[in-house]
């Protein structure tokens, strides 16, 4: 943790003068209005987190059975993101790097990678080709995107954070029309999966083919997507978005998965893999009031998720395995539970039905640059839920200060009730340059 604090102190030493200088008088330079062929920028963040542990929960026992912790756990995180682009004639290169720093009870870690690194060529005004590592950002949902076939899943607890892309080749062809159909575009995608290329996407040694057809029809955005190739089961879907009025938007997504697989644990503790067709969908609205209150409501369903009974069987395996470890030192059942957790039981929103609600108020009581918000998420299958209030202040040029807290409510054997933490408090201090 000491090394992380040193790194953050050095960064702060260099960045604070930049923030102070930003308040100086503005001078106009005609050269600043000219479009430059290159762009360089970035973001630096320091994020300490305090966790309040639930020592009786299943996920606490699974993680800390051999190394018990106290009631609280402090963790320090840092993030450095750099991005840049260069454009000349019909060519463009874009890169975005991400470095995550972490210091916790288990030690210090650092992970650096390219989130995006690709080259573009635009031979025609309506045709573009991209090759490299890229995030496609398919889907209209805010917290979930069932049709994001070629992207990593969002974190519903922080859906706006940048995500790492995949190595692929894609194109965009766009046409405009007069009449009810105003715009059409087609985006084909080639996504290879081999030992050192997208190896975490799915089954190796496959070239996957995906595509998206976009229509702006009667002022409604509509997309049709597909993906096939062997790394994952074949899947098809569509999404839509439409403004019903100036301040009210409705959106939705639907996805169909052929031969979807999941590991299911029965009441006797026996695990088996089942294969079936699966459906997933999302429906939501976004409403902005005259006094700048933004409301987002979404309902999400996934057949690939686990039922309440299947999750209860998983939690029971952990509790039984923990008691066995306490009495005999044997870890076989906990090892089995860990494998099941990695196969899907520990992923965010592992069950089938969820409700998401977010309120965000811009500058209440005329407090400039201040935005409070509150987010609620509930598992409709077991009625457990979480509440996340947040305070955001951006009153200093290029700086962002965000205070968040996460509080969990749920009985034993419920999704949120068996999470590792009862609550968490985090502070984010970020600087854009």
Secondary structure, 3 states (H helix, E strand, C coil): CHHHHHHHHHHHHHHHHHHHHCCCCCCCCHHHHCCCCEEEEEEEEEEEEEEEECCCCHHHHHHHCCCCCCCEEEEEEEEEEEEEEEEECCEEEEEEEEEEEEEECCEEEEEEEEEEEEEEEEEECCEEEEEEEECCCCCCCCCCCCCCCCCCCCCHHHCCCCCCCEEEEEEEEEEECCCCEEEEEEEEEEEEEECCECCCCCCCCEEEEEEEEEEEECCEEEEEEEEECCCCCCEEEEEEEEECCCCEEEEEEEEEEEEEEEEEECCCCCEEEEEEEEEEEEEEEEEECCCCEEEEEEEEEECCCECHHHHHHHHHHHHHHHHHHHHHCCCHHHHHHHHHHHHHHCCCCCECEEEEEEEEEECHHHCCCEEEEEEEEEECCCCCEEEEEEEEECCCCCEEEEEEEEEEECCCCCCCCCCCEEEEEEEEEEEEC
